[in-house]
């Protein structure tokens, strides 16, 4: 990893020097620092689940060379299910080059995916809880490949992406690719409509290609927001008929310049209950307090009602914290 980062740094500096000489524009850069943490406690059957957590840290740098060219490198430091303790593992979340001209935007490298980016931005509380597709592993937030988007006018834009389909933690394990197409509509101020579909190729003949479909609608006002999305994940894990379905509804309201309230409801289900041990109805309700420009604190309560017969419900209280530049 050190060799990769060193190589990227050297290339970035060489490009910066060349572009600065050619365009005579002063380059601009900024640090990326985002830290997610929480203190939490469970209730009832989860009474012993309590403590402090450092959920995730994003550390990186973004550099604008001018003439629409930009590079970004970000490390994602977080806990991994690959280990049984609280060790944190660092991954390269982004190592991408972006070029913008007119309504066209091109990205290459370890890029942010387009599968749930619009929904995540609209939800707006990533440090508290991931958006639905990220939370339930319908896809990855970053991957190695290329993407393009084009804004036709003020209310229609389209995007396409080709990536490995393995996510940013595995990068490339097998030979299949994932192809995605999306369209976003903003017919009136504040209203967003989004449609997206993708196919993830299976590299094993005995397995099936996986498909992902998304429909999203959201309305954002100065004082409130309300959004809903419906997700279909066909052949999850490349297994035939292992389909999953997901509904997520969320909203927020502005109380003052410093305080918001928010709520969200998720429903995860599966075809013929094949994933019933993980299917659930879940809800979160809380408030966000902005302590200046860089710090947010968000007390919230959470509930999970498993779909499996006889399974216990889960209740917890959190104080989620965010620090970011």
N, C-alpha and C positions, 0 to 999 in steps of 0.2 A: 504494500500500500504506500509506503514511503517513497518508493521509486516512482510509482504512478503519479503521486502528488507532485514530486519534484519535477518530473517530465512536463506535467501540465503547467506548472509555474514557469518553467523556462520558456515553453512555447508561448504562453500568455505574454511574458515580458518581451519576447522577440516580436510578436505581432503588434504589441502596443507601441514599440519603438518605430516599427515600419509604418504603422498607420499614422502615428503622430507626425512623422516626417512628411508623409504623403499629403495628409489632409490639413496639416497645421491647425488642427483642433485640439483643444486641451482635453485629454481623457479624464473621465470621472469614475471613481470607484467608491464602494461602500461595503462595510462589514455586515455580515449576516449573523446575528446572534439571537436565537430563540430557545428559551428554556421552559419546559413544562414540568410542573411538580404538583403534588397534592398531599393532603393529610386526610385520612378516611377512617371510618369505622363501620363494621357491619352490625346487623341486629338479628336476633333470633338465632337461626342455624349458622349465621355468619358472624356471630358475636366475637369470635377469636380473630377475625380478619380485620386488623387495625394497624395503623402505623403511618409512616411518612414514605413517600415514593418520589424519586426523580424519574419521571416517566420517559422524558426524551429531551435531547439537546441537539439543536441544529447550529453548526458552526461553519461559516464559509465566507466567501467574498464574491462580489459582483462588480464587473468592470465594463464600463461603456467606452468603447473606442471612438465613437462618433460615426456618422454616416450609417446609422442603423445597426451597427455591429456591436454585439455584447457577448461576454462570456460569464459563466457562473459556475462556481465549484462549492459544493456543500457536503459536509460530513453529517451523518445521522447517527447519533450515539444513543442507544436505548437498550432495554432489556430484551433478551431473546429466549424463546421457548426451547431453543436448542440446548440450553443449559438449565440445571435444576436449582441454581442459586440466584443471587441478585447481581451477578457480574453484568457489566454493560459491554456491548459490542459495537464497534464503529463500522459503518458502511458508507460507501460513496453514494450519497442520495442524488446529487446532481454533478455532472461534469459536462456542461453543455455549451454550445455556441448558438447564438440566436442572431438572425438578421431580419430587420424590418424595413420594408420600403412600400410606401403607399398603404394599401389595405392588406398586403401580403406579409406573413410572418413565417419564417422557416426556423426549425430547431433541429439540432443533431447532437448525438452523444448520449450520455446518461440523462435523459430528459424527463420532465414531468409528463405523465400520461393525461389523456383527455377524457378518460372514462367517467370520472366523477369530480373533476376539477370545478365545474360550474356549481354543482350541488354543494361541494365543500365550502366554496367561497360564500355561497348564499347562506348556508347554515351559520357560518361565521364564528363558531366556537370550537375549533379543532383542538385547542389545548385542553378542553374539557372532555370532549368525546369525538372520536372520528366520525366522519359521515358514513351513511349506511353501508355502501359497498366496501369501504375500507374496513369498517368495524367487523363485518361478517365475511371478509376475505373473498369477495366476488372479483377482486382484481387488485393490482398494485398501483401505488401512487407515482412510481417512477420506473423506467425501464430503459434498456439500451436500444436506440434506433433513431428514427427520423419522424418529424411531424411537420405539417403545413396547415395554416389557416388563412382564410381570406374573408375580409369584411366587404361585402358587396355594397352596402349602404348602411344607414343608421339603424336598420331593423333586421337585417339578415346577414348571418355569417356562417361559414362552413369550415370543417376541419377534417383532416385525414391523418392517420398515424400508422406506421409500421414499426413494430418492436419485436424483441425476442419472445415476449410472452412469459418470461420466467420471473420478472420483477427485478428490483435492484439488489436483492440480497443473494440471489443465485446467478444473476447476470445471464449466462448461457450454459445450460446443462445439456439440453437436447437441441434438435435441429429445426423444430417447427417455428413458425412466425405467427404473430398476431396482427391482424389488420382491423382497423377501426375507422368508421365514418360517423360524423356528427353534424348536426345543424342546430343553430341557436337563433331564436326569433325574439325581437323586442318590439312588438307592434305599437305599444303605447309606453309612455314613460313609466318606469317602475315594474313593468310586467316582463317576465322572462319565460320563454318556452324552449325546451331542449329535448331533442331526440338523438339517440346514439345507438349504434349497433356494432358488434365486433365478432370476429371469428378467430379462435386460437387453434392453430393446427396441432394435431397430435402427431408425434414423431414415431409412434408405435402402431403398427398395422392393426393390431387387435383392439385398439382403443378408438374412441370417437373424437372428432373435433368438438371444442367447447364454444358455446355462443353466449353473448351477453347483450341484453337489450335494456334500454333505459328510456323512461319518459318522465320529464320533470316540468313542473309549472310553479312559478313563484312570483309573488308581488311584494315589492319593497317600497315602503313609504318613509317619509322623514321620521315618523313616530312609531312605526311598527313594520313587521315583515311576516309573511306567511308563505310557506312552501310545502310541496308534496312531491314525492317521487315514487315510481313503481319500477321494480327491477326484476328481471328474469335471467337466471343463470342456468343454461341448459348444458347437460352432460358435465356437471361439476367433477373436477378431477379426471376429465376425459372418459368418464364411465357412462355408458348409454343409459338414458332415462333417469340419471341422477340429477333431476332438476330442482332448483331452489327458486323461491319467490319472496320478494321483500317489498313491504310498504313502509314508508317513513314520512311522517308529517311533523313539521316543526315551525315554530314562530317565536317572535320576540317583540317586546314593546319597550319604548324608551320612557323612563320615569323622569330622568333629569340628564344633564350633560355628563354626569358621572355614573349613573345607575341605569341598568337595563334588567328586565326580567325575561326569561326564556323557558320554553318547554318543548319537549319532543316525545313522539310515540313511534316505536318500531314494531313491526310484525314480521317475523321470519318463519316461513313454512317450507315444506318440501313435498315433492311428488310422491304420493302413496306413503307419506310419513317415513321415508327412508332415513331421514336425518332427525327424527323426532327427539333424540337425546339432546340435540342442540337447538331445536326450534323453540321459539319463545315469543312472548309479548313483553316489550320493555318500555319504560318511560323514565324521563328525567325532568325535573323542575328546579329552577334555581334563579339566582340573581347574579349580575356581574357588576363589580365596582371598579372603576378606573382610578388608580392612584397615580395621577400624572400621565405622561406620555408613554412610558415604557413598562408599566406594571399594572396587571389586572388580577383581581381576586374574585373568585366565583364560588360561593357556597351553593351546594345543590344536594338534592335527595334523589335516589334512584331506586327503581323497582324492576324486578325481572320475574315474569311468571312463565315457567317452562311449560311446554306443550305435553311433555311426557306424563302419562297418568301416575299419580302418586308422588311426583317430584315436589320438593319444597320450593316455596317462593323465596326470593332473595330481596332483602332491603338493606340499603346502606346510605350513609351521609358522607359527603365529600366537601373539602375546601380546596378547589383547584386554583393553581397560581400560574401566572404567565409573566415572563420577563423577556423583552425583545427590543432589538434596535432596528 
